[in-house]
Amino acid sequence: MTACDTALEAFEEHRSVLTGVAYRMLGRVTDAEDVVQEAWLRWSGADREDVRDPRGYLVRVTTRLAVDRLRQVQARREAYVGPWLPEPIATDYGPAVPDTAEQAVLADSVSLAVLVVLESLSPLERAVFVLREAFGFPFGEIAVTLDRSEASVRQLASRARRHVDERRPRFTVDPAEQRDLTEKFLAAATGGSIENLLELLAPDVRLVGDSGGKAKAPLRVIETADKVGRFLYAVAHQPLPEAEVRFLEINGRPGALVLSGGRPDTAFSLDVADGRIVAVYLVRNPDKLGGLAA
């Protein structure tokens, strides 16, 4: 086996972790893939004889690259048309993550609701939160990764955790219950009455639509059951050529992809609490739907 083959084998062993870190940092698959590719270039060109912990080294390189990339893309997002949502991804950890508790942590850390909250953190706070909360890295290792003192990292972690806890929705829902409610939601929106749809929505439900100005979607967050229900009912009853719906797990939550003529049109995911829908996320920006279609 050549040195290049050995380097590639070691890198591929940790690729899923690197991609997971980069995606949670950046919220875009393309950006995450670019960062991971750059990490590979640095790994393949590095003097690896002195690297005792390839995983730690690769996570350190990937995180630093992601922090730099995040600082660049944040300026672009300020000019984004309408609300910005992370690029939705299909998630089904299956046998790769056999432990139920670990599955729950991974699913929660990649949920659209949490990723939206992470957008309001500084790049360093976000890096600390992702490494600590999603992947369980010790503070000392995070400190080395970010070239900060352990005390500084602990402060960043505390600030990030407090910020996220204050803004994230706090609820636990059985996946089967959420899948059932997702199917009822789609049936009520497309074939039922407006009353059927309103019964599924919490009084303070919010709808966040992301189009990037490239498709029809509300340019502001819609709130209250009446406004959200009437908007969704009106949209669902507009003709869509060769419509097809695929149910799938999106960012750790049951969701659906709506296709028109075989091309992705809309992805939606729901947050549920106490048997009611409390948030609806609609992604219609075509640049963010290619991965789900594949």
C-alpha positions in Angstrom: 0.0 0.0 0.0 1.4 3.4 -1.0 1.7 6.4 1.3 -1.2 8.0 -0.6 -3.4 5.0 -0.1 -2.7 5.0 3.6 -3.5 8.7 3.9 -6.7 8.2 2.0 -7.8 5.2 4.1 -7.2 7.1 7.3 -9.1 10.1 5.9 -12.1 8.1 4.7 -12.3 6.5 8.2 -13.2 9.9 9.6 -14.9 11.5 6.7 -18.4 11.2 8.2 -17.4 13.0 11.4 -15.6 15.8 9.4 -18.7 16.2 7.2 -20.9 16.3 10.2 -18.8 19.0 11.9 -18.6 21.1 8.7 -22.3 20.9 8.0 -23.4 21.8 11.5 -21.0 24.7 11.3 -22.1 26.0 7.9 -25.6 24.8 7.2 -24.8 24.2 3.5 -23.8 20.8 2.0 -21.7 22.5 -0.7 -19.8 24.6 1.8 -19.3 21.6 4.0 -18.0 19.5 1.1 -15.6 22.2 0.1 -14.2 22.4 3.6 -13.8 18.6 3.8 -12.0 18.6 0.5 -9.6 21.3 1.6 -9.0 19.3 4.8 -8.1 16.3 2.6 -5.6 18.4 0.6 -3.9 19.5 3.8 -3.9 16.0 5.2 -2.5 14.5 2.0 0.3 17.1 1.9 1.1 17.0 5.6 4.0 15.3 7.4 1.9 12.6 9.0 4.6 10.7 10.8 4.3 12.9 13.9 0.5 12.7 13.9 -0.5 10.4 16.8 -4.2 11.1 16.6 -5.5 11.3 13.0 -9.1 11.9 14.0 -8.1 14.8 16.3 -5.8 16.3 13.7 -8.5 16.1 11.0 -11.2 17.6 13.2 -8.9 20.4 14.2 -8.1 21.3 10.5 -11.8 20.9 9.4 -13.0 23.1 12.3 -10.6 25.9 11.6 -11.4 25.8 7.9 -15.1 25.9 8.8 -14.7 28.9 11.1 -12.9 30.8 8.3 -15.6 29.8 5.8 -18.4 30.8 8.2 -16.9 34.3 8.6 -17.0 34.6 4.8 -20.5 33.4 4.2 -22.1 35.3 7.0 -21.7 38.5 5.0 -23.4 36.9 2.0 -26.4 35.8 4.1 -27.0 39.4 5.2 -28.1 40.1 1.6 -30.2 36.9 1.3 -33.8 37.5 0.1 -36.3 36.5 2.7 -35.7 34.1 5.7 -32.6 31.9 5.5 -32.8 28.2 6.4 -30.1 25.6 6.4 -29.9 23.3 3.4 -32.1 20.3 4.3 -30.4 16.9 4.3 -31.8 13.4 4.4 -30.8 11.8 7.7 -31.2 8.1 8.6 -28.3 7.1 10.8 -29.6 3.5 11.0 -27.0 0.8 12.1 -24.2 3.4 11.7 -25.3 4.9 15.0 -26.8 1.9 17.0 -27.2 3.7 20.3 -30.6 5.3 20.7 -29.3 8.1 22.9 -26.6 8.9 20.5 -29.1 9.0 17.6 -31.2 11.5 19.6 -28.2 13.8 20.2 -27.2 13.7 16.5 -30.7 14.2 15.3 -31.3 17.2 17.6 -28.0 18.8 16.8 -28.8 18.8 13.1 -32.5 19.8 13.3 -33.5 22.9 11.4 -34.7 24.6 14.6 -31.3 24.2 16.3 -29.3 25.1 13.1 -31.3 28.3 12.8 -30.5 29.2 16.4 -26.8 28.5 15.8 -26.8 31.1 13.0 -27.0 33.8 15.8 -23.8 32.5 17.5 -20.3 33.8 16.7 -18.2 31.4 14.6 -16.1 30.4 17.7 -19.2 29.9 19.9 -20.7 27.8 17.1 -17.6 25.7 16.8 -17.4 25.0 20.6 -21.1 24.2 20.7 -20.9 21.7 17.7 -17.8 20.0 19.0 -19.0 19.7 22.6 -22.8 19.2 22.3 -23.0 17.2 19.0 -19.8 15.2 19.2 -18.8 15.2 22.8 -15.2 16.4 22.5 -13.6 17.3 25.8 -12.9 20.9 26.6 -9.1 20.4 26.5 -9.3 19.0 23.0 -11.5 21.8 21.8 -9.1 24.3 23.3 -6.3 22.9 21.2 -8.5 22.8 18.1 -9.3 26.5 18.4 -6.0 27.6 19.8 -7.7 29.0 22.9 -7.2 28.3 26.6 -9.5 25.7 28.2 -11.0 28.4 30.5 -11.9 30.5 27.4 -13.5 27.5 25.7 -15.5 26.8 28.8 -16.8 30.4 28.8 -17.7 30.1 25.1 -19.5 26.8 25.7 -21.5 28.3 28.6 -22.5 31.3 26.6 -23.4 29.3 23.5 -25.4 26.8 25.6 -27.3 29.5 27.4 -28.1 31.3 24.1 -29.3 28.1 22.4 -31.4 27.0 25.4 -33.1 30.4 25.5 -34.1 30.2 21.8 -34.5 26.6 20.9 -37.9 24.9 21.2 -37.9 22.4 24.1 -39.9 19.3 23.3 -39.6 15.6 22.8 -41.7 13.9 20.3 -42.0 10.2 19.3 -40.9 9.9 15.7 -43.9 7.7 14.9 -46.2 10.4 16.3 -44.5 13.1 14.3 -44.6 11.0 11.1 -48.3 10.5 11.7 -48.9 14.2 12.2 -46.9 15.0 9.1 -49.1 12.7 7.0 -52.2 14.2 8.5 -50.9 17.7 7.8 -50.2 17.0 4.2 -53.6 15.3 3.7 -55.4 18.2 5.4 -53.5 20.8 3.4 -54.1 19.2 0.0 -57.4 17.4 0.3 -59.2 18.3 3.6 -60.9 21.5 4.7 -59.3 24.5 6.2 -60.8 23.5 9.6 -59.0 20.1 9.4 -55.8 21.9 8.9 -56.3 24.4 11.6 -57.0 21.6 14.1 -53.4 20.4 13.6 -51.7 23.8 14.3 -50.8 25.2 17.6 -52.2 28.7 18.2 -48.7 30.3 18.1 -47.4 28.2 15.2 -44.7 29.8 13.0 -44.0 29.3 9.3 -40.5 30.0 7.9 -40.1 29.8 4.2 -36.8 29.9 2.3 -36.8 30.7 -1.4 -33.7 32.9 -1.7 -35.8 35.0 -4.1 -35.8 32.1 -6.6 -39.3 30.7 -6.0 -42.5 31.9 -4.4 -42.4 31.9 -0.6 -43.3 34.4 2.1 -40.5 37.0 2.7 -41.3 37.2 6.4 -42.1 34.6 9.1 -45.8 34.0 9.3 -47.3 33.5 12.8 -50.6 32.3 14.3 -52.6 29.3 13.3 -55.1 31.3 11.3 -52.5 33.0 9.1 -50.3 29.9 8.7 -53.3 27.7 8.0 -54.8 29.9 5.3 -51.4 30.4 3.6 -50.7 26.7 3.5 -54.2 25.9 2.3 -54.1 28.4 -0.5 -50.6 27.2 -1.6 -51.6 23.5 -1.5 -54.6 24.1 -3.7 -52.6 25.8 -6.5 -52.1 23.3 -9.4 -48.7 21.6 -9.5 -47.9 19.6 -12.7 -47.1 15.9 -12.1 -47.0 16.3 -8.4 -45.4 13.6 -6.3 -44.7 13.4 -2.5 -41.9 11.5 -0.9 -41.9 11.1 2.8 -38.4 11.0 4.3 -36.4 12.0 7.4 -35.2 15.6 7.0 -32.6 16.8 9.5 -33.6 14.3 12.1 -37.3 14.9 11.8 -40.0 13.3 9.6 -40.7 15.5 6.6 -41.5 15.3 2.9 -40.2 16.4 -0.4 -42.7 17.5 -3.0 -41.7 17.0 -6.6 -43.1 18.5 -9.8 -42.4 16.7 -13.0 -39.7 14.7 -11.2 -37.9 17.8 -10.1 -37.8 19.0 -6.4 -40.2 21.8 -5.7 -40.6 22.0 -1.9 -39.2 20.4 1.2 -41.0 20.7 4.4 -40.3 19.7 8.0 -42.4 20.2 11.1 -41.7 20.8 14.8 -44.4 19.2 17.0 -45.3 19.6 20.7 -48.3 18.3 22.6 -49.8 16.8 19.5 -49.8 20.1 17.6 -47.6 21.6 14.9 -45.6 24.5 16.4 -43.3 25.3 13.5 -43.4 24.7 9.7 -40.2 24.9 7.7 -40.5 25.2 3.9 -37.5 25.2 1.7 -38.2 26.2 -1.9 -34.8 27.6 -3.0 -33.9 25.1 -5.8 -30.2 25.5 -5.0 -30.9 23.7 -1.6 -33.0 20.8 -2.8 -30.7 18.8 -5.1 -29.4 16.7 -2.3 -32.8 15.6 -1.2 -33.8 14.6 -4.7 -30.7 12.5 -5.0 
